[in-house]
């Protein structure tokens, strides 16, 4: 699944991709409510779909949503781009 990334020098596994995304809460385009801070808190709700796509849920402890992100590996680090995000209107 990660052959394209490996050809660019990535030697890790999908868990490393998940760990990197969890550091980038600034990608979440929604503000927390009731004093909460949006983040990718549940690593089991981040799914590496392919060598360039990730589906992730995010929340602030009160509300949450979903994102489709595109990622790449260059010069020893990941770059991220939000393709779509969704915050349900409960």
N, C-alpha and C positions, 0 to 999 in steps of 0.2 A: 504493500500500500504506500510506502514512503520512498519508493525508488527515486522519484524526482528529487526529493530532498536529499537523499543519500548521495546522489550525483553532484550535489552542491556542497557536500562535506558534512552533512548532518549525520551524527553517529548515535543519536538518542532513539527514544521510543515515543509512542503517543503520549505517555504520561508526562514527558518533558514538555510537550506542546500544551497540555492542560495546565501544568504548573506555571508556564510562562503567561498564559492568558489570565490566570488568576491574579497576576500582578498588575493588570491593566484595567482597573475599574474606570479609568478616565474614558474608556471607549463606550461606556453606557451612557446613552443620550437622555437619561431621565434623572431627575432629582429625587432623593429619598423623601419620605414623609414622616411626620411625627418623630423627628430627630434621628431617623434611620439614615444609613449611608449605603448607597447601592454598591454591590460587589458581586463577584462570582464566588459565592461562599461554598457551594456544594460541588465538589469535584466530580461526583457521580452524575451530575446534571450537565456536564460538558462532554460532548461527543465529537471525537475526531472522525469525520465522515470519510475524508480522502486526504491526499497529500496537499490539498489546498483549501479545504472547507471544514469549518467547525460549527456545530450547532450548540449553543450554550444558553442556559437559563441564568438569570440574575435576580437578586432581590435585595431589599433593605431590612428584612425582618417583618415588614408589614405588607408590602406589595411587591410584585415581581413580574418578570416578563421573559422574553426569549429573543435571541439574536442569531443571525446567520453571519458568520465572519469568514473572510478570505485571509489566508496567511501565507507567508513565504519565509524562507530561510536564506539569508545573505550575510556574508562576512561575519559569521558566527552568532547571529542573533535573528530573532523573529521580527517580522513586521506584520501589522494587523490592519485590516480595513473592514469596517462595518458595511455589510451589504444590505441588511434589512434588520429592523428591530420592531418589537411588538410588546406593548404594555396593555394587557386586557383591561377593559373598563368594567370592573366588577360592579 
